């Protein structure tokens, strides 16, 4: 194996690790909102690191441009979709975890009632 293959493999394995942490978070975390936040953050980071490993492996301008665009749109869309999903869950009255601090959301939650 060459050095580039080893470096690329390390980045891909790190990305897979973050995606594994994300999937464990979906099972272990207590609340829909916390699960949504953790899964989107770790998943986006994991995909980004995997794409970086692929870019390093191929080392071509065309691949860099294509994967760079994918990377950009994932980081653009992931927080937006997480926000929309969480907002829809709030409007449909999905329960918060009992230990969640809702002081900042108090006015918003009272407006809906």
N, C-alpha and C positions, 0 to 999 in steps of 0.2 A: 504494500500500500504506500502511496505517496503521501507527502505531507499535506497536500490539499485535500486528499480524500479523508485523512484523519481529522483535520480541522472541520471539514464539512460534516463529517459524521458526529463530531462532538456537538456542533450547533444543532443538528437535527435531533440528537438525543436529549439535549437540554430543552428544546421545543416540545418534544414528546413528554418530557417530565412535567412541564407546565400544563400541558393538556391533561395529563393524568391527575395532577393536583386539582384541576378544574372539574374533572368528572367525579373525583372523590368529594369535592365540595358540594356537588349537586345532591349527593346522597347524605352527607353528614351535617350540613348546616341546617339550622332550625326553622328558617323563615323563607318564604318565597322571594322576598326582596333581597335578602342577603345572598341567597343562592343565585339570583339573577345577576347581582353585582359581581360576585366572585367568579361566576362562570364566564361572563363576558370579558372581564379583565384578564384572567389567566388564559382563556382561549385565544384572545387576540394577541397576547404576548407570545404564546406558544406557536401560533401560526406564523407570526412575524419572524421568530427565530428559526423556524423550519425553512421559511422562504430565504432567509439570509444564508443558511447552510446550502441550499440549492444554488443560490447565486454564486457562492464561493466555489462550489464544485464545478459548475459549467464555465464560469469566468468568460462570458460572452456579452457583448453590448446588447444584443437583441433580447437575450434571456433576462438581463438586468432590467431592461425597460419594461418587459412584460410582467415580470414578478414585482417590480417596483410599483407598477400600476395596481396590481392585485393588493399589495401591501398597503398602498395609500387608501384604496377604497375600503378595505377591511377596517382600518383604523378610523375611517370617516363614518362608516355605517354602523359599526358595532356599538359605540356609545349612544348613537341616535336610536337604534332599535331597542336597546336596553331601557332607555328613558321612556320610549313610547309604550313598551310592554309594562313597565312598572306603573306608569301613569294610568293605563287602562286597568291594571289590577287595583289601584287605589280607588278609581271611580266605581269599580264593581264590588268594592268593600272586601277585598281579600284581607284577612286578619294579619296584623303585625305580630311579631314575637313579643311576648310580655315584657322582656327586658329592653326593648327598643326605646330609645329616647325620642319622643315625638314632639318636643317643645318647639322646634323650628317649623314643624308641619301643623301645629295647632290651629292657626288661622285658616289654613287651606282646608283642613279636615272639617272645620266648623262651617265653612262656606257652603259645602256640599249638602249639609243637612237641612 
